[in-house]
Amino acid sequence: MGDMVSPPTGIDLLKAELPVDQEAFVLNGDVKTGLVMVDLVNGFCTVGAGNLAPMQPDKQISGMIEESVRLARAFCDKKWPVFAFLDTHHRGVPEPPYPPHCIAGTDEANLVPELQWLENEANATLRRKDCIDGFIGCVEKDGSNMFVDWVVNNQIQAILVVGICTDICVLDFICSALSARNRGLLSPLQDVVVYSRGCATFDLPVRVARAAKDVIAHPQELMHHIGLYIAKGRGAKVVSEVTFS
Ligand SMILES: [Zn+2]
């Protein structure tokens, strides 16, 4: 009996039905690429930091931080453009359906300790946003869009997206960027690339959700996969490795 192959889990079966083919992404400098980092803030990434922070150490989230820091360091060393969203809300202004999180002026709304140095990098643009979709969060009072300006001013041809949550803020931003690109708003942008190991989402297993009131289950591995699957279906490229040549 010990030699038997274990039967496929529900997640294995769903992944087989919703395959996400991934390739390796090599940055050689020929295609002007910008790094977009979504919400690497304490309120989503640091254990115990708030209502939407992990309650215990989380492998997917710590791996996402590690890979994001590696890429941010490499982009900054090469003086390539980096754009970082920081989820930040005014106290007393709710963001349904979520509980209060990342309140302005608290450490929840600050970059994780491993990325604090980004604040002093000349080629990094930091943008606080008070909504899920960072593209919408970049709309200014005069109707201009700070993210559009960043792409156009830097003549960015590809964006590489990392961050949290794969199926929420990362996905919504990717979908909006793809629509904006298709409408010609982001010229010369061609490719929207999402790095699977550079993304993560939160874990709320179905057994925990069932025991709580008014909570929707959100199994981490599956929702991460579904986020990537939808991004790919909308036209993003999903990559499993990012290297520099
Ligand atoms: Zn938020």
Boltz pocket constraint, residues with backbone or C-beta under 6 A from the ligand:
constraints:
  - pocket:
      binder: B
      contacts: [[A, 87], [A, 88], [A, 89], [A, 95], [A, 101], [A, 102], [A, 129], [A, 130], [A, 131], [A, 132]]
      max_distance: 6.0
